[in-house]
Amino acid sequence: MTTKDVEEEVSVPDATSVAKSDEKQEGGTDANSNSNNITDDNEENAVAPPATNKFTSHMRNELHPAYVRWGILFFLLGTFVLLVCADFGSGVTAESILIQDGEIVDRIEILNVSVVSSVGKLWEAESYPLAIFIAITSIGWPYIKLALATLAWLAPYSNPRRREFFIEIIDALGKWSFVDIMVLVEIMVAFRSSQELVTDVLFIEIIIVAQWGFYGFVAATIMSLSSTHIILHYHRKLHYHQMVNTTSTTIIADNVELGDSTSSASDKNEEKRGMKILGGLSNGFMVSAIACLVVSIIVFLAGVTVPSFEVTATNPQASKTDSYSIASIGMAIPEAYIDPSHAGTRFIQFMWFFLGIAMPLLCSVLFLVLYATPSLSKKWMEIIFTSAEIAFAWRYVDLSLVRENAHLCFCPAVILIRVIFGSCISILPS
């Protein structure tokens, strides 16, 4: 048997032929009989249809450890419970604070809304498009995404690649749950106002304060995104790694003489080839992809400093207009609260920069490394690709494209990452 035959058997596992081969070894038949039987079995398998075209659900697949199967299910259930509590709990409050000589004299709560009630307030204010947009992205979609993730874990499937693509879609679209968080942060920064009542002595401050419902919603969104990452990981582990490794071990045990050939196939899999050789990509495509990635990073860094919206405050004496960009909003978050060192405020600031700047940059840089490094092993290419895929799911720059026209400068970066992502996913993992 040649090396080519071994590679074909390793890449296309055939559990039926392996089991029959084990039975022939135990029966102690002679070599000629084994050869004839194997030939007959191959002919029979070539004609007969597969015994089943359906894979059991991941929840019932015993190749996954019990703590994984049940742990993911309870994790999804816990995320659902937390999301419900956060949606109906106190989300944000608008407060009026009276400050005299730098100290808080009085504090009055003007408004207290939850995620659900905020949609009603917007509807009453006749802001119908924004009310519908928030209702879909912050109330409807998180539950739909959780339901689809649960379905991907509990339902059987017949096509592994199709199921993988299904999980990839809900994983990439999970970022739309961050819309409500973005709106709240922008409101916190833009709508804080200060009115001087007595010169340099008495001030009244109007601030927006995040409550436990907001933090619960952020935590539930993070858990929901993490759940699809985990499900996708175990799906790929089962179909791209665990099954192939099991079959390779069985073939080596059944045919001792093929050990050297199988090792050669394994060594070839770990050979440092890079994306160009592995994917059969042309030099033109590689140069274009690398050049566009570099340009997109530069355009993005410029874009985060471009003002995305303006807020005009008016009073009897004068009016004031402030312009905000992604970067300036993040820098102004601590000043939006009375105590700049407040743990909750610092957490919101971290999430703003993490989702709005760090993740988009990380995604582009990882793809740049993937394409620009010519001697990466397949293992490292899969690691880099998976990291870039996760970063893509956590970047909310796509959301800005549909919310503010000033963010159109991000279009080249987002479109390019979409193209690069599509070309990579056709090659890795495999």
C-alpha positions, 0 to 999 in steps of 0.5 A: 500500500502506498503513501497516497493510499494512507492519506486517502484513508486518513482523510476519509474515515471509514468506521465500517471497514476498520471494524471489519478489519479488526474482526479478520485479525481476531479470526486468524485467517490467512493473508490471501483470505484477508486480501480477498475479504478486504477487496470484497468489503471495499466493493460492498461499501462502494455500492451500499449506501451509508448506514446513517447520514445523521450525526447525533447532537453534541449534547448526546455525543459521548465523545464530548466529556459529560461536564462539557455536554451538561456544562454548556447546556446549563451555561446557556440556561444561566445566560437566559435567566440573567438576560431576563432579569437584566431586561426588566431590572433597573437599567439606567437612572437620570439624576439631578445632583445639587453641589455646593462648594464642591460637595453633594448637597442633594440628589434626586432621581428624575427617571429610572428605566429598564431595557424594556421600558426604554423602548416604551419611552422612545415610542411615547416620544415618537422616536419610532425608528430608534424604538424599533431598532432597540427592540429588535437588537437589544430585546429580540435578537439576544433571545433568538441568538440564545435559542439558536445556540441551544438548537445547535447544541441539542439538535442532531445534524446530517452535514457537519460543515452546514452545522458549522456554518450555522454556528459561525453565522450566529457567532458573527452576528452576536455583536448586534446585542451591543447596540443598547450598550453603545447608545447608553454610553453615548448618552451618558457622555453627551447628555451630562449637563451642568448649570451654575446657580450661584457663581462658583458656589452652587451648581446643579448637575444632570447625569445618567447613571448605569444601574445593575440591570445595565451591568447584568445585560453586559454580562449576559451579552458576553456570556452569550457570545462566549457560548457560541465560541465554545460550541464552535470549538467543540464542533470543530474539535470533533470533526476536524481533530478528534475523528481524524486522530482516532481513525489514524490510530486505528489504521496504524494498529491494523496495518503495522507496515503503514507506520512510516507512511502515516507518520509522513502524512502527519509530518506533511500536515505540520509542514510550514507552508503558509496561507499561499501554498495551503490555499493555492492563492496567487501572488496578486491576491496575496499582495492585494490582501496585505496592502489592503489590510495595511491601508485599512488599519491606517484608515481605521486609526484615522476614523476613530478620531473623526467626530461621529455625532454632535450634541447641542445644548441650549439655555437662555444665555447661549447654546453650545455644540460638542462633537464626539468621536469614538476616541473622545467618547471613551476618554470622556466616560469618567467625567460623565459620572460624579466620581471618575474613579468609580469601578462601574465607570471604569468598566464601561470605559474599558469595554468601550475601548476594548470593543470599539478600538482594540478588537477591530485592530486585533482582528486586522493585525491577526489577518495581516500576520496570517497572510504576510507570514510565509512559513506558518504551520497549519496548527499555527494558522488555525490558532491565528485564524480562530483568534481573528474570528473571535476578534471579528465577533467582538468588534462593534464597528459594524454597528456604527456603520448603520448608525452614523454617517460619519463612520463611513470611513470604516467601510473599507476595513469592514468590507475587506475583513469580510472578504479576507474572512471568507477566503480563510474560512474556505481553507481553515480549518480543514 
